[in-house]
Amino acid sequence: MSKFGESNYDLATCQLRHATQADAKFLGKELAKIDPWKTLKSTPQEFEEGFQSQSTSTNTYAVISQEKPVGVISVRYPWLLGPYLGFLGIIPEAQGSGLGKVLMNWLEETAKEHSARNVFICVSDFNKDAQVFYKSCGYQEVANLDGLIVDEYAELLLRKRLS
Ligand SMILES: CC(C)(COP(=O)(O)OP(=O)(O)OC[C@H]1O[C@@H](n2cnc3c(N)ncnc32)[C@H](O)[C@@H]1OP(=O)(O)O)[C@@H](O)C(=O)NCCC(=O)NCCS
């Protein structure tokens, strides 16, 4: 089982659960509307399907706050001597209230419990707000992956050393 493989987690200000179909449908519709996914042309349908799929190495959770789905976090583990954060999105109404920080803290603390040495994330080069957020969490750019998702934009690979 993946180290991040529980079906539920209770965090300080939210819960994580494997997404129900209703969670995935709602969150797919809301997150496909906003950047970076709007620019990357992700669709509500692909998100709805992706948010419900689990594998031995990847767990995807709906973020629940005040009993409502407000975001998605997906973690691949193991990746490169630590987890890879494959998806993080909070719907606009719930942004800026500390959920992102709580989720990053959970990711890093869980990784440390399993002696991971690193955490990795990709962020689109045009997504300046998220770059500010990740830098404030201690992440540094280690590679520029041009054309990774679409020809016009690069993805920046960010790393945080845990040890
Ligand atoms: C990026 C994101 C995950 C951050 O989550 P959040 O819940 O909004 O962030 P928090 O409220 O926990 O903020 C944490 C810190 O980051 C800062 N921050 C968050 N969003 C920011 C932004 N857009 N611009 C500048 N700073 C930002 C906050 O000011 C806060 O700083 P503080 O700890 O000094 O007070 C969320 O805003 C989001 O989903 N954005 C749209 C999708 C996206 O870009 N996802 C990342 C794809 S790689």
The ligand as a Gaussian input file, in Angstrom:
#p B3LYP/6-31G(d) Opt

LIG

0 1
 C       -2.005000      27.833000      -4.636000
 C       -3.060000      27.322000      -3.639000
 C       -3.028000      25.798000      -3.580000
 C       -2.712000      27.892000      -2.243000
 O       -3.687000      27.448000      -1.330000
 P       -4.434000      28.504000      -0.354000
 O       -5.287000      27.734000       0.564000
 O       -5.079000      29.541000      -1.211000
 O       -3.167000      29.142000       0.397000
 P       -3.057000      29.543000       1.946000
 O       -4.285000      30.288000       2.331000
 O       -2.685000      28.354000       2.745000
 O       -1.858000      30.557000       1.887000
 C       -0.597000      30.190000       2.372000
 C        0.394000      31.319000       2.138000
 O        0.606000      31.506000       0.734000
 C        0.258000      32.831000       0.366000
 N       -0.488000      32.781000      -0.884000
 C       -1.483000      31.922000      -1.202000
 N       -1.952000      32.185000      -2.422000
 C       -1.242000      33.261000      -2.848000
 C       -1.265000      34.048000      -4.026000
 N       -2.164000      33.801000      -4.991000
 N       -0.401000      35.041000      -4.144000
 C        0.481000      35.331000      -3.156000
 N        0.551000      34.654000      -2.006000
 C       -0.296000      33.622000      -1.875000
 C       -0.646000      33.331000       1.488000
 O       -0.578000      34.733000       1.606000
 C       -0.109000      32.629000       2.710000
 O        1.018000      33.319000       3.231000
 P        1.232000      33.428000       4.826000
 O        1.386000      32.002000       5.311000
 O        2.475000      34.238000       4.933000
 O       -0.009000      34.077000       5.340000
 C       -4.495000      27.808000      -4.037000
 O       -4.568000      29.217000      -3.960000
 C       -4.966000      27.320000      -5.396000
 O       -5.519000      26.234000      -5.522000
 N       -4.765000      28.151000      -6.444000
 C       -5.287000      27.866000      -7.783000
 C       -4.770000      26.588000      -8.397000
 C       -3.252000      26.475000      -8.380000
 O       -2.535000      27.348000      -8.843000
 N       -2.776000      25.330000      -7.863000
 C       -1.382000      24.984000      -7.859000
 C       -1.091000      24.240000      -9.125000
 S        0.599000      23.694000      -9.186000

